[in-house]
Amino acid sequence: MSENQNSSENSTGYLEETDIKEPSMYKVIMLNDNFTSMEFVVEILMSVFRKSAEEATAIMLDIHRGGFGECGTYTYDIAQTKVMQVKNAARQSGFPLRCRIEEA
């Protein structure tokens, strides 16, 4: 039996194999704006997305230079939670920082 299959007993008493679908994955994309400080973006990347200082700085530079940067890939619920954490932290600090979710 493969790792994507599970056995269950049907009404006749025989085992039946069923496929288990892996959850869809989603990328969290942070968007550039003209008001949020680079330091705050690095801080968010380290605290919300658990990036090292070096990774956070590299992503922040991608965001600054290219208009957006990929923060990570997660299941939908986790990606949505990360976006809300960024939004709440940004609002509390007075920044308009935004993120979006894309299917990976």
N, C-alpha and C positions, 0 to 999 in steps of 0.2 A: 504494500500500500504506500502511495507517495505521501509526502508531507502535506499536500493540499487536499487530501481526502480523509474522510472520517467514516467510521462504520456505525450504522444504526440498525436496529432490528425492525423489520416491517411487520404488517399484520399477520403474515403467514409464519412468522417465527424465524425467517431467514435473515441473515445480515445483508444489508444493502449499503453500498458505498455512495457517499454524497460528497460533492466538491465543496471545499471551503474557499471562498473568494478573499484574497488579500484586500485590505482597505485601500482606497485611492489615496494618493499622496498629493499634497499641495505645497507650492512654494510661497513663502512670505516675502514680498517685495517691498522694500522701503523706498519712498519717493523723496526726491530733493525738493527743497523750498528755499526761499531767500531769507528766512528768518531764524530757523533752528540752527543753533551753534554746532560746529563740528564736534566739540567736546561732549555735548549732550548726546549726540548720535552715537559716539563711541561708548559713552556710559550706558545707554540703552542696549546696545549690541552686547555688551559684556553682562549686564544684569538680566535682561529678558531672554536673550538668545544664547547665553553662556559661552560667548566667544572670548578668546584670549585678547590681550591688548593689541597684539600684532594683527590678528584676524580682524578685529573690530576696526582698526585703523585702515586696513586694506579695503574693507567693505565700505567704510565711510568715504574713502577717496573715490571708489567706484560710483557711489551715490552722488558725490559732489561733481565729478567730471562727466558722468554719463546720464545723470538725471534719475537713476534708480540703482538699487543693488539688492542682490538676493541674500536674505538673512538666514534661511534654512528651509528644509523640506520636512513636512509633518503630515499627520493625518488631519482631516478637515477640522475636527473639534479642537485639536491642539493648535493648529494654525490660527483658527478664529480666536482662541484664547490669547495667543501671543499678540495678535493685532489689537485686541482690546486692552491688553496690558500696556502696549506702546501708546495707544491713544490716551488712556487715563494718565499715564506718567507725563506725557507731553502737555496735556491740558493743565495738570497741576503745576507744571513749571512754566506755563504761559507760552508754549510753542505750538505751531500748527502742524507738527510732524504727522505724516500719514503713511499707512501701509496698505497693501492690497494682497489678495490671495489669487494665485493662478494654479490651475491644475498642472502637475508635474509631468 
